[in-house]
Amino acid sequence: MRASGILLPVSSLPSKYGIGCFSEEAYEFVDQLAKAGQKYWQILPLGPTGYGDSPYQSFSTFAGNPYFIDLEAFVKEGYLDKSDCEDCDWGTNESYVDYEKIYNSRFRLLRKAFENYDCETDQEYRKFVKENAAWLEDYSLYMAIKDSLNGISWIEWPAELKNREKAALAEEREKLAKEVGFYCFQQFCFFKQWTALKAYANDKGVEMIGDIPIYVAFDSADAWAQPELFQFDKENIPIGVAGCPPDAFSATGQLWGNPLYRWEYHRQTGYEWWLKRLSHCFKLYDAVRIDHFRGFDQYYSIPYGAETAANGHWEQGPGIDLFNRVRQVLGEKEVIAEDLGYVTDSVRKLVHDSGFPGMKVLEFAFDSRDSGCASDYLPHNYPENSVAYTGTHDNETLAGWFDSITKEEQKMVRDYLCDHYTPKKYLYKSLNSLVMRSKAALCVIPMQDYLGLDNHYRMNKPSTVGENWKWRLKKGELTEELKAEIWGMTRRYGRLNG
């Protein structure tokens, strides 16, 4: 069945208080998706973010981002006054998230709501804590200790805490009981609100595509609580870290710094941790996009402490063995394999053997260094078992991309479209329709590309910190006219939902 969807991070939703969240605007966006004939809403990872505000560097692979908790729900429930929210400084530009102001305001209000909430008598809360104890206990204690030590990473903690000595942890758990409870409360509220939003979307015929990074952050409860999962030495210092080798886009490669998995250990445990992780994800989402899928075939290992990614080397990943195990235990699930970047024959074989659809990105199709029409990214070459995108959260916006490519490449685009007359400012519409009419079973277009926005509104520029993850959709930007236009194009190319 042919279908389509829109990529819009939760943080990019309109809202009254500085960042998109599970507020009434999220429900309105679901209604807009349904009215535009869309089957899917694709988002970015939902985990709590740290330095750089990247959703791909989270304090936990299981926890949710407290920024996304709807504060107005607390007002309705009597845990906050409306004036509490209105008196905070959320920033002045409704098109961008000011993360410093969000950090300073959100946690103060969450703490006040927690103090006005009776955890002890709420059976729903107690049930949540019990059912999620396997990850929630470690995460909540981790964050409480981290706060008590001014936010430093666990690798810098006193040895007895870094190494999880039982007596030391018991002492901290008692000393920081209220803080631990505060973090449990945040997660309870997050999952309660997210579950309600997802149920609403599903009732409207809209399914959620989640996104999980292949790696976890080093500064995370996952790495601290289960160091045996990772390539650490006896002092829990990483031996190698993740990244990408030098290429045409970066002379020194990309140094992500995430710890690498000890795949032999995972294999010996029957991939128990991965089964728990993916099982958790399939409760949260209807489909899951797995980022950097090629890392399951081979992954790039960079010596810990290196200043760039230039001196790394490739190592073997688990291959199809992991996904055979996932299918055996969890059954058939909807997965999208992010197979972008340097793709080898063995990566192609892994994607093929998994049965998962790979990704096709239009912006990669028109490279003047290539010749002919053989590019895998040209829409006439997309297989049915694929997901077509104009671009991803890591790419330029479609309009910004067209401005940035060479005159020769711009001519290649127009030649492919057989269109040398449409003014440049409207060309994004032709390019959106180009991927929509491809053979790919699913087409997902970022919201910025439906709006024709330039690179001032892109979501992320890889290997940079400071200006990413900030763009927000303004209330009213998704007009009735635009919804009708999206609906018409979706119907025209046989992707209409309902």
C-alpha positions as CSV (number, residue, x, y, z in Angstrom):
1,M,0.0,0.0,0.0
2,R,1.3,3.4,-0.9
3,A,1.4,6.0,1.9
4,S,3.0,9.3,2.9
5,G,3.8,11.3,6.0
6,I,5.4,14.4,7.3
7,L,8.6,14.7,9.3
8,L,8.2,17.2,12.2
9,P,10.1,16.8,15.5
10,V,8.0,17.3,18.6
11,S,10.2,20.2,19.6
12,S,9.2,21.9,16.4
13,L,5.5,22.1,17.2
14,P,4.0,25.4,18.0
15,S,3.2,26.0,21.7
16,K,2.9,28.8,24.2
17,Y,5.9,27.9,26.3
18,G,9.0,28.0,24.2
19,I,9.2,24.5,22.8
20,G,6.9,22.0,21.1
21,C,5.3,19.5,23.5
22,F,2.3,17.2,24.1
23,S,0.0,20.2,24.3
24,E,-3.2,20.9,22.4
25,E,-1.1,22.0,19.4
26,A,0.2,18.5,19.1
27,Y,-3.4,17.2,18.8
28,E,-4.1,19.9,16.3
29,F,-1.2,18.8,14.2
30,V,-2.6,15.2,14.2
31,D,-5.9,16.7,12.9
32,Q,-4.0,18.6,10.2
33,L,-2.1,15.4,9.1
34,A,-5.4,13.6,8.9
35,K,-7.0,16.4,6.9
36,A,-4.0,16.5,4.5
37,G,-4.5,12.7,3.9
38,Q,-1.2,11.7,5.6
39,K,-0.8,8.2,7.1
40,Y,2.4,8.9,9.2
41,W,3.9,11.5,11.5
42,Q,7.7,11.0,11.8
43,I,9.5,12.5,14.7
44,L,13.1,12.5,16.1
45,P,14.2,10.6,19.2
46,L,12.2,11.5,22.3
47,G,15.0,11.0,24.9
48,P,16.2,13.6,27.5
49,T,18.9,15.7,25.9
50,G,22.2,17.0,27.3
51,Y,25.0,19.2,26.0
52,G,24.3,20.5,22.5
53,D,20.6,19.6,22.8
54,S,20.9,16.8,20.3
55,P,18.1,14.1,20.5
56,Y,20.8,11.7,19.3
57,Q,22.9,12.3,22.5
58,S,20.5,11.3,25.3
59,F,20.9,10.7,29.1
60,S,18.9,7.5,28.6
61,T,17.7,5.3,25.7
62,F,14.6,4.4,27.6
63,A,13.5,7.7,29.2
64,G,11.5,10.6,27.7
65,N,12.4,14.3,27.4
66,P,10.8,16.3,30.2
67,Y,10.8,19.3,27.9
68,F,7.9,17.7,26.1
69,I,5.6,17.5,29.1
70,D,2.5,19.7,28.6
71,L,2.5,22.3,31.4
72,E,-1.1,23.3,30.7
73,A,-2.1,19.8,31.8
74,F,-0.6,20.6,35.2
75,V,-2.6,23.8,35.3
76,K,-5.8,21.9,34.6
77,E,-4.9,19.4,37.3
78,G,-4.2,22.1,39.8
79,Y,-0.4,21.4,40.2
80,L,0.5,24.8,38.7
81,D,-1.2,28.1,38.3
82,K,-1.4,29.6,34.8
83,S,0.6,32.6,36.1
84,D,3.5,30.2,37.0
85,C,3.9,29.5,33.2
86,E,3.2,33.0,32.0
87,D,5.8,34.6,34.4
88,C,8.7,32.6,32.9
89,D,10.9,33.9,30.2
90,W,10.6,31.5,27.2
91,G,12.4,33.6,24.7
92,T,11.1,36.1,22.2
93,N,11.3,34.3,18.8
94,E,8.4,31.9,18.3
95,S,10.2,30.3,15.4
96,Y,13.2,29.0,17.5
97,V,13.7,27.2,20.8
98,D,15.9,29.1,23.3
99,Y,17.3,26.0,25.1
100,E,18.9,28.0,27.9
101,K,15.7,29.7,28.8
102,I,13.8,26.4,28.5
103,Y,16.2,24.7,30.9
104,N,16.0,27.4,33.5
105,S,12.1,27.6,33.3
106,R,10.9,24.1,32.7
107,F,12.6,22.3,35.5
108,R,11.5,25.0,38.0
109,L,7.9,24.4,37.0
110,L,8.2,20.7,36.9
111,R,9.6,20.7,40.4
112,K,6.7,22.9,41.7
113,A,4.2,20.5,40.0
114,F,6.0,17.6,41.7
115,E,5.8,19.2,45.1
116,N,2.0,19.7,44.6
117,Y,1.5,16.1,43.5
118,D,0.9,13.2,45.9
119,C,2.9,10.3,44.5
120,E,2.2,8.1,47.5
121,T,-1.5,7.8,46.9
122,D,-1.6,7.7,43.1
123,Q,-1.9,4.0,42.1
124,E,-1.4,4.8,38.5
125,Y,2.0,6.4,39.3
126,R,3.0,3.5,41.6
127,K,2.1,1.0,38.9
128,F,4.2,2.9,36.3
129,V,7.2,3.0,38.6
130,K,6.9,-0.8,39.3
131,E,6.4,-1.8,35.7
132,N,9.4,0.3,34.5
133,A,11.8,-0.4,37.3
134,A,14.3,-2.2,35.1
135,W,15.4,1.2,33.6
136,L,13.7,3.8,35.7
137,E,15.5,3.1,38.9
138,D,19.0,3.5,37.3
139,Y,18.0,6.5,35.3
140,S,16.4,8.4,38.2
141,L,19.3,7.7,40.5
142,Y,21.8,8.6,37.8
143,M,20.1,12.0,37.2
144,A,19.8,12.7,40.9
145,I,23.5,11.9,41.5
146,K,24.5,13.9,38.4
147,D,22.5,17.0,39.7
148,S,24.1,16.7,43.2
149,L,27.6,16.8,41.5
150,N,26.8,19.8,39.4
151,G,26.1,17.9,36.2
152,I,29.5,16.2,35.6
153,S,29.6,13.0,33.7
154,W,29.6,9.7,35.6
155,I,33.2,9.0,34.6
156,E,34.3,11.9,36.9
157,W,32.2,10.8,39.9
158,P,33.9,9.4,43.1
159,A,35.1,5.9,42.4
160,E,32.5,4.2,44.6
161,L,29.7,5.8,42.6
162,K,31.3,5.5,39.2
163,N,31.9,1.8,39.9
164,R,28.4,1.3,41.4
165,E,29.5,-0.1,44.8
166,K,26.3,-1.3,46.5
167,A,26.7,0.4,49.8
168,A,27.5,3.8,48.1
169,L,24.5,3.5,45.9
170,A,22.2,2.6,48.8
171,E,23.4,5.6,50.7
172,E,22.8,7.9,47.7
173,R,19.4,6.4,47.1
174,E,18.4,7.3,50.6
175,K,20.0,10.7,50.7
176,L,18.6,11.7,47.3
177,A,15.2,10.0,47.7
178,K,13.2,13.2,46.9
179,E,15.3,13.9,43.8
180,V,14.9,10.3,42.6
181,G,11.2,10.7,43.0
182,F,11.3,13.9,41.0
183,Y,12.8,12.1,38.1
184,C,10.3,9.3,38.4
185,F,7.5,11.8,38.4
186,Q,8.8,13.4,35.2
187,Q,8.9,10.1,33.4
188,F,5.4,9.2,34.6
189,C,4.0,12.4,33.2
190,F,5.9,12.1,30.0
191,F,4.7,8.6,29.2
192,K,1.2,9.2,30.3
193,Q,0.9,12.2,28.0
194,W,2.7,10.6,25.1
195,T,0.5,7.5,25.3
196,A,-2.6,9.6,25.2
197,L,-1.3,11.6,22.1
198,K,-0.3,8.4,20.3
199,A,-3.7,6.9,21.0
200,Y,-5.4,10.0,19.6
201,A,-3.3,9.9,16.5
202,N,-4.0,6.2,15.9
203,D,-7.7,6.8,16.3
204,K,-7.4,9.4,13.6
205,G,-5.7,6.9,11.3
206,V,-2.2,8.5,11.8
207,E,0.7,6.2,12.8
208,M,3.9,7.4,14.6
209,I,7.3,6.7,13.2
210,G,9.9,6.9,16.0
211,D,13.6,7.3,15.6
212,I,16.3,5.5,17.6
213,P,20.0,6.2,17.5
214,I,22.2,3.1,17.0
215,Y,24.4,4.3,19.9
216,V,23.8,5.6,23.4
217,A,25.6,8.6,24.8
218,F,28.7,8.0,27.0
219,D,27.1,10.5,29.5
220,S,24.1,8.3,30.1
221,A,22.4,6.0,32.6
222,D,22.8,3.2,30.1
223,A,26.6,3.4,30.0
224,W,26.9,3.9,33.8
225,A,24.5,1.1,34.8
226,Q,25.6,-1.5,32.3
227,P,29.3,-1.0,31.4
228,E,29.6,-4.6,30.4
229,L,27.6,-3.8,27.2
230,F,30.3,-1.5,25.9
231,Q,34.0,-1.6,24.9
232,F,35.3,-0.2,28.2
233,D,38.6,-1.0,30.0
234,K,38.8,-2.1,33.6
235,E,38.4,1.6,34.7
236,N,35.3,2.0,32.5
237,I,37.2,4.2,30.1
238,P,36.2,3.7,26.4
239,I,38.7,1.8,24.3
240,G,37.2,3.2,21.1
241,V,34.3,5.6,20.2
242,A,31.9,6.0,17.3
243,G,32.1,8.3,14.3
244,C,32.5,8.4,10.6
245,P,35.6,8.4,8.5
246,P,36.8,11.4,6.4
247,D,34.8,11.9,3.2
248,A,33.9,14.6,0.6
249,F,32.0,16.5,3.3
250,S,34.6,16.4,6.1
251,A,38.3,16.1,5.7
252,T,38.7,14.8,9.2
253,G,35.5,12.8,9.4
254,Q,32.9,13.0,12.2
255,L,33.9,12.2,15.9
256,W,30.6,11.4,17.7
257,G,32.2,10.1,20.8
258,N,29.6,7.4,21.7
259,P,30.8,4.2,23.3
260,L,30.9,1.2,21.0
261,Y,29.1,-2.1,21.8
262,R,30.9,-5.2,22.9
263,W,29.0,-7.3,20.3
264,E,30.4,-10.6,21.4
265,Y,28.8,-10.0,24.9
266,H,25.5,-9.1,23.3
267,R,25.6,-12.3,21.2
268,Q,26.3,-14.4,24.3
269,T,23.2,-13.0,26.0
270,G,21.0,-13.6,23.1
271,Y,20.9,-9.8,22.5
272,E,18.9,-9.4,25.6
273,W,19.5,-5.6,26.0
274,W,18.6,-5.0,22.3
275,L,15.4,-6.9,22.7
276,K,14.4,-4.8,25.7
277,R,15.3,-1.6,23.9
278,L,13.4,-2.4,20.8
279,S,10.4,-3.9,22.7
280,H,10.3,-0.6,24.6
281,C,10.4,1.4,21.3
282,F,7.5,-0.7,19.7
283,K,5.3,0.2,22.7
284,L,6.1,3.9,22.0
285,Y,5.8,3.9,18.2
286,D,4.0,2.2,15.3
287,A,7.2,2.0,13.3
288,V,10.9,2.7,14.1
289,R,13.6,4.2,12.0
290,I,17.0,2.9,13.2
291,D,19.7,5.5,12.6
292,H,23.1,4.6,11.1
293,F,22.0,1.1,10.2
294,R,25.2,0.4,8.4
295,G,26.9,0.2,11.8
296,F,25.3,-3.2,12.3
297,D,27.3,-4.5,9.4
298,Q,30.6,-2.7,10.0
299,Y,31.2,0.2,12.4
300,Y,33.9,2.8,12.5
301,S,36.1,2.7,15.7
302,I,38.1,5.8,16.7
303,P,40.7,5.6,19.5
304,Y,39.4,7.2,22.7
305,G,40.9,10.6,23.2
306,A,41.6,11.2,19.5
307,E,40.9,14.8,18.4
308,T,39.5,13.8,15.0
309,A,38.1,10.7,13.3
310,A,40.9,10.5,10.8
311,N,42.7,7.5,12.4
312,G,39.8,5.2,13.0
313,H,39.3,1.7,11.5
314,W,36.4,-0.6,10.6
315,E,35.2,-3.5,12.8
316,Q,32.6,-6.1,12.2
317,G,29.1,-5.6,13.7
318,P,26.5,-8.4,14.5
319,G,25.0,-8.5,11.0
320,I,21.8,-10.3,10.3
321,D,22.2,-12.4,13.5
322,L,20.8,-9.6,15.6
323,F,17.7,-9.1,13.4
324,N,17.0,-12.8,13.1
325,R,16.9,-12.8,16.9
326,V,14.6,-9.7,17.0
327,R,12.2,-11.3,14.6
328,Q,12.3,-14.6,16.5
329,V,11.4,-13.0,19.8
330,L,9.4,-9.8,18.9
331,G,7.8,-11.0,15.6
332,E,7.4,-8.9,12.5
333,K,7.8,-5.2,13.2
334,E,7.8,-2.1,11.0
335,V,11.4,-0.9,10.8
336,I,13.1,1.7,8.5
337,A,16.8,1.1,7.9
338,E,18.7,4.4,7.7
339,D,21.2,3.1,5.2
340,L,22.7,6.4,4.1
341,G,26.3,7.4,3.8
342,Y,29.1,5.2,2.6
343,V,27.2,2.1,1.5
344,T,29.1,-1.1,0.7
345,D,27.8,-4.3,-0.9
346,S,27.7,-6.0,2.5
347,V,25.6,-3.2,3.9
348,R,23.2,-3.6,0.9
349,K,23.1,-7.3,1.6
350,L,22.3,-6.7,5.3
351,V,19.4,-4.4,4.4
352,H,18.1,-6.8,1.8
353,D,18.4,-9.8,4.1
354,S,16.6,-7.9,6.9
355,G,13.7,-7.2,4.7
356,F,13.5,-3.6,6.0
357,P,13.0,-0.7,3.6
358,G,16.0,1.5,3.2
359,M,16.0,5.3,2.6
360,K,16.2,7.2,-0.6
361,V,17.0,11.0,-0.4
362,L,16.3,13.2,-3.4
363,E,19.0,15.7,-2.4
364,F,21.7,13.0,-3.0
365,A,20.6,12.4,-6.5
366,F,22.1,15.3,-8.5
367,D,25.8,15.2,-8.1
368,S,27.8,16.6,-11.0
369,R,30.6,14.1,-10.2
370,D,28.3,11.3,-11.2
371,S,27.2,10.6,-14.7
372,G,24.2,9.1,-16.4
373,C,21.0,8.0,-14.7
374,A,22.3,5.2,-12.5
375,S,22.2,7.0,-9.1
376,D,20.2,5.0,-6.5
377,Y,18.8,8.3,-5.3
378,L,17.1,9.3,-8.6
379,P,13.4,8.7,-8.1
380,H,13.0,6.4,-11.2
381,N,15.4,4.0,-9.5
382,Y,13.6,3.8,-6.1
383,P,12.4,0.2,-5.3
384,E,9.0,-0.3,-3.9
385,N,10.5,-1.5,-0.6
386,S,12.0,1.9,0.3
387,V,11.1,5.2,2.0
388,A,11.5,8.3,-0.1
389,Y,12.5,11.6,1.4
390,T,13.3,15.0,-0.1
391,G,15.8,15.4,2.8
392,T,16.3,14.4,6.4
393,H,16.8,16.4,9.6
394,D,20.6,16.4,8.8
395,N,20.2,17.8,5.3
396,E,19.6,21.3,4.0
397,T,16.0,22.3,3.4
398,L,15.0,21.6,-0.2
399,A,14.9,25.3,-1.1
400,G,18.3,25.9,0.6
401,W,19.8,22.8,-1.1
402,F,18.8,24.0,-4.5
403,D,20.4,27.4,-3.8
404,S,23.6,25.8,-2.6
405,I,24.3,23.4,-5.5
406,T,26.3,24.3,-8.6
407,K,24.7,25.8,-11.8
408,E,25.5,22.5,-13.5
409,E,23.7,20.6,-10.9
410,Q,20.7,23.0,-11.0
411,K,20.5,22.3,-14.7
412,M,20.6,18.5,-14.0
413,V,17.6,19.0,-11.6
414,R,15.6,21.0,-14.2
415,D,16.5,18.6,-17.0
416,Y,15.3,15.7,-14.9
417,L,12.0,17.6,-14.2
418,C,11.8,18.7,-17.8
419,D,11.1,22.1,-16.3
420,H,13.2,25.1,-17.2
421,Y,10.5,27.7,-16.6
422,T,9.1,27.4,-13.1
423,P,10.5,30.3,-11.0
424,K,13.1,29.0,-8.5
425,K,11.1,30.1,-5.5
426,Y,8.4,27.6,-6.4
427,L,10.6,24.8,-7.6
428,Y,10.4,23.0,-4.2
429,K,6.7,22.1,-5.1
430,S,7.9,20.2,-8.2
431,L,10.6,18.4,-6.2
432,N,8.1,17.4,-3.5
433,S,5.8,15.9,-6.2
434,L,8.8,14.2,-7.7
435,V,9.4,12.0,-4.7
436,M,5.7,11.5,-4.1
437,R,5.2,9.9,-7.5
438,S,8.2,7.5,-7.1
439,K,7.6,3.8,-6.7
440,A,8.6,3.9,-3.0
441,A,5.9,2.5,-0.8
442,L,6.3,5.3,1.7
443,C,7.2,9.0,1.1
444,V,8.0,11.3,4.0
445,I,8.6,15.0,3.5
446,P,10.0,17.4,6.1
447,M,7.5,20.2,7.1
448,Q,10.1,22.8,6.0
449,D,10.0,21.5,2.5
450,Y,6.2,21.8,2.2
451,L,6.6,25.4,3.4
452,G,9.5,26.1,0.9
453,L,11.7,27.4,3.7
454,D,15.4,28.1,3.2
455,N,18.5,27.0,5.2
456,H,17.8,29.4,8.0
457,Y,15.2,26.9,9.0
458,R,17.1,23.6,8.7
459,M,17.1,21.4,11.8
460,N,20.7,20.2,12.0
461,K,24.1,20.8,10.5
462,P,26.2,17.7,11.4
463,S,29.5,18.3,13.2
464,T,28.4,21.7,14.5
465,V,27.0,22.7,17.9
466,G,25.0,25.7,19.0
467,E,22.5,26.5,16.3
468,N,20.9,23.1,15.8
469,W,17.5,21.5,16.8
470,K,15.9,25.0,17.2
471,W,13.4,25.5,14.4
472,R,9.7,25.6,15.2
473,L,6.6,25.7,13.1
474,K,4.6,28.9,13.9
475,K,0.9,28.6,14.6
476,G,-1.0,29.1,11.4
477,E,1.8,28.4,9.0
478,L,0.2,25.1,8.0
479,T,-2.7,26.9,6.3
480,E,-5.9,25.5,5.0
481,E,-4.6,26.2,1.5
482,L,-1.4,24.2,2.2
483,K,-3.3,21.3,3.7
484,A,-5.5,21.2,0.6
485,E,-2.4,21.3,-1.6
486,I,-0.8,18.4,0.3
487,W,-4.0,16.4,0.2
488,G,-4.3,17.0,-3.6
489,M,-0.8,15.8,-4.3
490,T,-1.2,12.8,-2.0
491,R,-4.4,11.8,-3.8
492,R,-2.9,12.4,-7.2
493,Y,0.0,9.9,-6.6
494,G,-2.1,7.2,-4.9
495,R,-0.9,7.8,-1.3
496,L,-4.1,9.1,0.3
497,N,-4.9,7.8,3.8
498,G,-8.6,7.2,4.3
